[in-house]
Amino acid sequence: MTTQSNSNPLYPVFLKLHTLDLLIVGAGEVAHEKLFFILKNSPEANVTVVAPWVSPHIQVLLKAHPGHRVTFRPRDFEPTDVVGFQLVIAATNNRALNESVRDAAKNWGALVNVADTPERCDFYLGSVVTKGDLKIAISTNGKSPTFAKRFRQILEEALPDNTPNLLRQLHSLRTRLAGDFTQKVNRLNDLTASLVEQKN
């Protein structure tokens, strides 16, 4: 099977950040944006922030997530800081420092996100739509985060408010269905077909 050369090659995954360790280097505006959306989507994420100073906005997030979940190390970054982390985000306004963070993380074997430098990233933090248990990630392959943000707003308005209740009902139904995997899938497909039918 061949793919179109102009298609987005990224494969989306949903990480259980409470089971992983994430390092953010930097504590300014860029780091705040990253940390804010990480904690909005994964409030129990294990995050360590390393920076010689911390912005007031980051301080608010640190106070809101005290204890072992979010830790602040008030000092300059050292290459050994990446040891033990599976995910690393370089979120400073210093390009040379960001490169140092990336090099150290890659040498350790961690996946890296370098703020505002898509070509140096192993992963992106896309826009996310959440309605109860439904979570939709949006990516433009680093081309336009602004478009992803606007599209997220469109989806948030389009999805009905009863989506969480619908998912609970479908889950309850799935647990009660008899038959093998294929039979269950076919039955659920029949029951949910009306969700995508064109309205006349």
N, C-alpha and C positions, 0 to 999 in steps of 0.2 A: 504494500500500500504506500502510495506517495502522498506527500502533503504539499499544499500550495506554498510557494516561497514567500508569499506576503502574509502568511498566517502567523498568529501569535504562538510561538513554540513552548510557552510556559505551561507547566503542569501544576494546577492548583492543589494544595493540600491544606488540611485543617489541623493545626498543631495543638496538643494538650500542653500548654505552657506551664501548667502547674507541675508537670513531670520533667521539665527541662530547665536548664539554667541559661539565662540570657544576660549578656553584658552590654551596657550602653556606655560608650565613652563620649563625654560631653554632658553639659547640664544647662545649656542655653536654650534659645528659642527652638532650634531644630530638634534638640533632644526632647524638649517638652512635648512637641507635636507627636514624636514617635511614642514616647512613654504614655501620653494621654490616651491615644487610641489603642495601644496595647492593653492598658488596664481597663479601658472601656469595654473591650471585647473579652478579655481574660483577667478578671479582677484578682484571681488567685495566682497569677504568673509570678515566677521567681525571677526577680530582676535585680541586678547590681549596677549602680551608676558610679562611674569613676570620673572625677573632674576636680580641678583645684578650687573651683567656686561653684555655687549653685544659684540659679535664678529664683526669684520669688515664686514663679509659677511651679517650678519643680519642687520647691519647699512645700507647697500646698499638697502636691501629689504624695510626697514622702510622708507627710503627717496623716494623710488619709489612708495610707497603706503601711502602717508601722510594723515593726517586727522583722521576721525572717523573709517575708515576701518581697519587700523592696528595701534594698540596702544602699546607703551612700558612702562612698570612700572619698573623703576630701583630700585629694592629692593628684599630682600629675600622673598621666598614664605611663605604665611600664610594660614592656612586652610580656612579662610573666603574668600580667593581669588576666590574660585570656585563658590560662590553664584551668581546666575544669568546666569550661563553658561550651555548649553545643552551638549557640547562636551568639553572634557579636554584631553590634551596630556601631559604626563610626559616625558620630553625629556632632562633629565640631565644625567651626567655620575655618579651620586650618587644613588646607588640602594635604600638606606634607604629613601632618599628624594623622589624618585619616588614612593615608597610605601606609603609615607605620602600623596603625591598628590593623589594617587589612592584612599586611604581610605577616604580622604576628599570629593573627587568627588563622590564616591559611596554613602556616607552618604547624600550628597546633592541630588543625583538622576541623576547625569550626566553620560553619556557614556564615557568610558576612554580607551585611548590607552597608553600603557606603552612601551616606546622604547626598542627594543631588548628583550622583555619579552612576547612572544606570549600568554602564558598561563594566563597572568594577563590582557589581553586586552578584551574589549567588541567589538572592531572593529579594522580593519587593514586599512592602507593606501596602497592600491594595486597599481601596475603599470597601467598606463592609456594610451590608444591609442586614439588620437583625429584626426578626419578628418572632419572639418567643424562641422556640427551638430551631426555627428556620434561619439560616445564615447564608448569605450570598456574597461571595468575594468578587470584586471587579478589578480587572487589570487592563491597562492599555500598553503593556509591555514597556513601561517607563516613558512612553511618548507624551502623555498628557494627564498628569494627576488631576488637573482641574476638570477635565472632561469626566474622569472617573467619579469625582466628587459630585458633579451635577447629575450624572446618571444615577448615582446612589440616591439622591434626593427624589428623582422621578420614581424609582422603584419603591422607596419608602411611602410615597403618596399613593402609588398604584395598588400595593398589596393591602388587602382588606384587614381591618382590625381583628377579625375573628380567626385569622390564620393560626395563631397558637392553639386555639380550641379545635380547629380542624385537624391539626397534626396530632393532637392528643387522641381524638376520635379514631383517626386512621391507625395510630399505634395500637390502640385497644382492639380494634378490629383485626389487625394483623396477628396479634397474639392468640386470637380465638379461631383463626382460619385453620381448617383441616386440609390435609393433602401434602404433596411434596412441594419443593421449592417452586417449580415451574407452575404448578396449579395455583399456588398462592400469588405469584407474580401476575398471572393472567387475571385472577379475580380482582386484585387491587387495581390493575390497569383498567378493567371494565368499570369499576366503581369511581375512578377518578377521571375518566374520559371527559366528563362534562366540564372539568376545569379548563380544558384547552379547546373546547368546541367553539366554533365561530357563532356569535350571536347575530341573529337576523333582525 
